[in-house]
Amino acid sequence: MSADKITRMANQIAGFFAAYPKEEAVAGVRKHIQDFWEPRMKEQIRAKVAAKNTELNPLVVEAVETLPR
């Protein structure tokens, strides 16, 4: 999957949870990625976070940093 699509998808998930309290929003983004994304997608988003991609919503960054391996 393209890097742009991964970013867009992750940010859309964060947009959905943006109205929730921060802790719940981060947990919701993390759970969605954990439950529905395949391992290659998870590795791509981890790489984007590690590279400090500024296009990612801060909720995505926090959620990915706490994803189990």
C-alpha positions as CSV (number, residue, x, y, z in Angstrom):
1,M,0.0,0.0,0.0
2,S,1.3,3.5,-0.8
3,A,2.7,5.6,2.0
4,D,0.2,8.4,1.2
5,K,-2.7,6.0,1.6
6,I,-1.4,4.7,4.9
7,T,-1.1,8.3,6.2
8,R,-4.6,9.2,4.9
9,M,-6.2,6.1,6.4
10,A,-4.5,6.6,9.8
11,N,-5.5,10.3,9.9
12,Q,-9.1,9.4,9.0
13,I,-9.3,7.0,12.0
14,A,-7.9,9.8,14.2
15,G,-10.4,12.2,12.8
16,F,-13.2,9.8,13.8
17,F,-11.9,9.6,17.4
18,A,-11.0,13.3,17.7
19,A,-14.2,14.2,19.6
20,Y,-13.4,11.7,22.3
21,P,-11.3,12.5,25.4
22,K,-7.6,12.2,24.4
23,E,-7.0,9.0,26.3
24,E,-10.0,7.3,24.7
25,A,-9.1,8.7,21.3
26,V,-5.6,7.3,21.4
27,A,-6.9,3.9,22.7
28,G,-9.5,3.9,19.9
29,V,-7.0,4.6,17.2
30,R,-4.6,2.0,18.6
31,K,-7.3,-0.7,18.8
32,H,-8.5,0.0,15.3
33,I,-5.0,-0.3,13.9
34,Q,-4.2,-3.4,16.0
35,D,-7.5,-5.2,15.1
36,F,-7.9,-4.3,11.4
37,W,-4.5,-3.6,9.9
38,E,-2.4,-6.3,8.5
39,P,1.3,-6.6,9.7
40,R,2.8,-4.8,6.6
41,M,0.5,-1.8,7.1
42,K,1.4,-1.7,10.8
43,E,5.1,-1.7,9.9
44,Q,4.6,1.1,7.4
45,I,2.9,3.3,9.9
46,R,5.5,2.5,12.6
47,A,8.2,3.6,10.1
48,K,6.3,6.8,9.4
49,V,6.1,7.5,13.1
50,A,9.8,6.7,13.6
51,A,10.7,9.1,10.8
52,K,8.7,11.8,12.6
53,N,6.4,12.3,9.7
54,T,4.7,15.6,10.3
55,E,1.6,14.7,8.2
56,L,0.4,12.3,10.8
57,N,-2.2,13.3,13.3
58,P,-0.8,13.5,16.9
59,L,-3.4,10.9,18.0
60,V,-1.9,8.5,15.4
61,V,1.6,9.1,16.6
62,E,0.7,8.4,20.2
63,A,-1.4,5.4,19.3
64,V,1.4,3.8,17.2
65,E,4.0,4.4,19.8
66,T,2.0,2.2,22.2
67,L,1.1,-0.5,19.7
68,P,2.2,-3.9,20.9
69,R,4.8,-5.6,18.6
